[in-house]
Amino acid sequence: MVIILIGVAGSGKTTVGKLLAKTLGWSFYDADNFHSEDSIQKIKQGIPLTDDDRLPWLESIREFIDERDEQMVFACSALKKSYRDLLRNSSAKIEFIYLKGTKDVILQRLEDRKGHFAGADILESQFEDLEEPRNVLTEQVTQNPEAIVSDITKLLDL
């Protein structure tokens, strides 16, 4: 099984993902590490990525998942349904968990965040691209990470 934590930048995907993976004894991977250098530079400059920018990134993530026979937790924005569909078209069983937050809460998190290439200037485009998922486990980002992980493990019976 592969659990993919999805949501806009600043929603806590990496924080929750690392804690969830540690709790489960699974591997953790961050989709940010799969971006091309060109995409990272765009994001640093506050330039929204296009579908063409994201397609090779998503394909490399899906290939990475398919190449491994392991249980893993992935942090990946997967903002659009088509992105999630591409990832879901994997040989692994995929469970998406949506980390949902308001613009105000996410903005504060992005402004407080240090050392990440995605800053507050991409927030608007993230919410514009976001197609909220349906029929997936949704966790409010106002909960602490431990509570979110506890919910996930209980609801997925892990």
Phi and psi in degrees as a GROMACS rama.xvg file:
@    title "Ramachandran Plot"
@    xaxis  label "Phi"
@    yaxis  label "Psi"
@TYPE xy
-125.075  123.388  VAL-2
-99.8405  125.505  ILE-3
-114.501  116.072  ILE-4
-85.1559  123.089  LEU-5
-120.011  157.948  ILE-6
151.445  174.33  GLY-7
-69.8247  164.727  VAL-8
-56.0911  134.964  ALA-9
89.8108  3.18553  GLY-10
-82.1073  -7.82916  SER-11
99.0063  18.1493  GLY-12
-58.0091  -45.1169  LYS-13
-70.5406  -45.2337  THR-14
-60.2374  -51.0727  THR-15
-66.5122  -40.8075  VAL-16
-61.143  -44.8106  GLY-17
-63.1664  -42.8436  LYS-18
-66.4006  -42.1319  LEU-19
-62.7654  -46.7732  LEU-20
-61.191  -42.3483  ALA-21
-63.2002  -43.4249  LYS-22
-60.9123  -41.6338  THR-23
-84.9301  -16.217  LEU-24
75.5845  27.9808  GLY-25
-103.166  171.04  TRP-26
-80.6163  149.379  SER-27
-119.531  137.898  PHE-28
-135.823  143.591  TYR-29
-110.532  122.83  ASP-30
-62.1701  -22.7705  ALA-31
-57.2653  -29.8149  ASP-32
-73.6135  -6.30167  ASN-33
-101.176  -4.09067  PHE-34
-68.9399  147.117  HIS-35
-72.1949  160.457  SER-36
-61.5562  -36.433  GLU-37
-61.6332  -43.0659  ASP-38
-65.5641  -41.135  SER-39
-61.3999  -42.0332  ILE-40
-64.1567  -39.6562  GLN-41
-60.4567  -47.5481  LYS-42
-61.5141  -43.2948  ILE-43
-58.3331  -33.7979  LYS-44
-87.5281  0.469041  GLN-45
79.0233  17.3123  GLY-46
-90.4454  120.453  ILE-47
-63.0912  140.818  PRO-48
-75.2096  147.007  LEU-49
-93.9463  170.236  THR-50
-58.9964  -37.0379  ASP-51
-64.8424  -34.9409  ASP-52
-67.1517  -38.9821  ASP-53
-82.4197  -25.9698  ARG-54
-57.4051  -52.6961  LEU-55
-63.521  -31.8993  PRO-56
-63.0694  -49.6937  TRP-57
-64.855  -40.1502  LEU-58
-63.7128  -38.0339  GLU-59
-68.3177  -33.9296  SER-60
-66.6815  -46.5763  ILE-61
-62.0168  -42.7765  ARG-62
-61.9952  -41.0194  GLU-63
-59.6964  -46.1945  PHE-64
-61.4396  -45.4352  ILE-65
-65.7675  -28.1761  ASP-66
-77.9724  -12.1347  GLU-67
-115.199  140.497  ARG-68
-107.416  72.741  ASP-69
-149.544  156.587  GLU-70
-83.2437  133.377  GLN-71
-147.416  158.569  MET-72
-115.417  131.575  VAL-73
-120.156  137.785  PHE-74
-100.927  116.15  ALA-75
-152.486  126.06  CYS-76
-56.2771  -47.7077  SER-77
40.4019  56.8848  ALA-78
-67.9757  -31.9699  LEU-79
-105.698  153.061  LYS-80
-57.532  -40.9384  LYS-81
-62.4728  -33.1247  SER-82
-68.2118  -43.793  TYR-83
-66.1328  -37.6655  ARG-84
-62.0982  -40.6169  ASP-85
-62.9349  -44.422  LEU-86
-67.6866  -37.3556  LEU-87
-65.5527  -23.5344  ARG-88
-80.3691  52.1156  ASN-89
-115.274  164.964  SER-90
-77.4044  -15.056  SER-91
-87.612  156.163  ALA-92
-77.9509  121.202  LYS-93
-108.412  132.674  ILE-94
-120.788  121.785  GLU-95
-93.7095  138.789  PHE-96
-123.188  121.066  ILE-97
-94.9748  120.214  TYR-98
-94.7155  106.458  LEU-99
-104.463  133.878  LYS-100
-149.45  159.22  GLY-101
-77.5413  161.9  THR-102
-58.8053  -40.5865  LYS-103
-62.5879  -45.8006  ASP-104
-64.6034  -45.1665  VAL-105
-66.6013  -40.5732  ILE-106
-58.228  -45.833  LEU-107
-60.7993  -41.0155  GLN-108
-63.9271  -43.4687  ARG-109
-66.392  -37.1257  LEU-110
-68.6203  -30.6618  GLU-111
-83.8092  -17.1445  ASP-112
-74.7677  138.683  ARG-113
-120.828  143.279  LYS-114
79.1416  17.3884  GLY-115
-119.213  143.794  HIS-116
-72.7336  -17.221  PHE-117
-95.7882  112.571  ALA-118
-107.459  -173.117  GLY-119
-63.9911  -21.1425  ALA-120
-70.6582  -9.16692  ASP-121
-100.001  -1.08754  ILE-122
-58.0504  -47.2587  LEU-123
-59.6364  -45.6452  GLU-124
-67.1451  -32.3227  SER-125
-62.0767  -46.746  GLN-126
-70.0736  -31.279  PHE-127
-65.4007  -39.3675  GLU-128
-78.2313  -23.2977  ASP-129
-62.7262  121.848  LEU-130
-110.678  100.284  GLU-131
-55.8578  130.072  GLU-132
-72.6413  150.414  PRO-133
-113.423  153.962  ARG-134
59.8852  34.6456  ASN-135
-128.881  157.744  VAL-136
-63.9886  128.462  LEU-137
-119.053  129.414  THR-138
-120.466  133.42  GLU-139
-76.3003  131.565  GLN-140
-73.2045  -7.93669  VAL-141
-74.9918  -13.8666  THR-142
-74.708  156.67  GLN-143
-76.2677  157.054  ASN-144
-55.8759  -36.6118  PRO-145
-63.6162  -40.6402  GLU-146
-67.1868  -38.7217  ALA-147
-63.3076  -46.2672  ILE-148
-62.0507  -42.0697  VAL-149
-60.6598  -45.2958  SER-150
-58.2219  -47.8885  ASP-151
-60.5621  -48.0795  ILE-152
-64.8501  -36.5985  THR-153
-70.6879  -47.579  LYS-154
-70.5758  -28.5583  LEU-155
-94.3593  1.14518  LEU-156
54.9444  52.4872  ASP-157
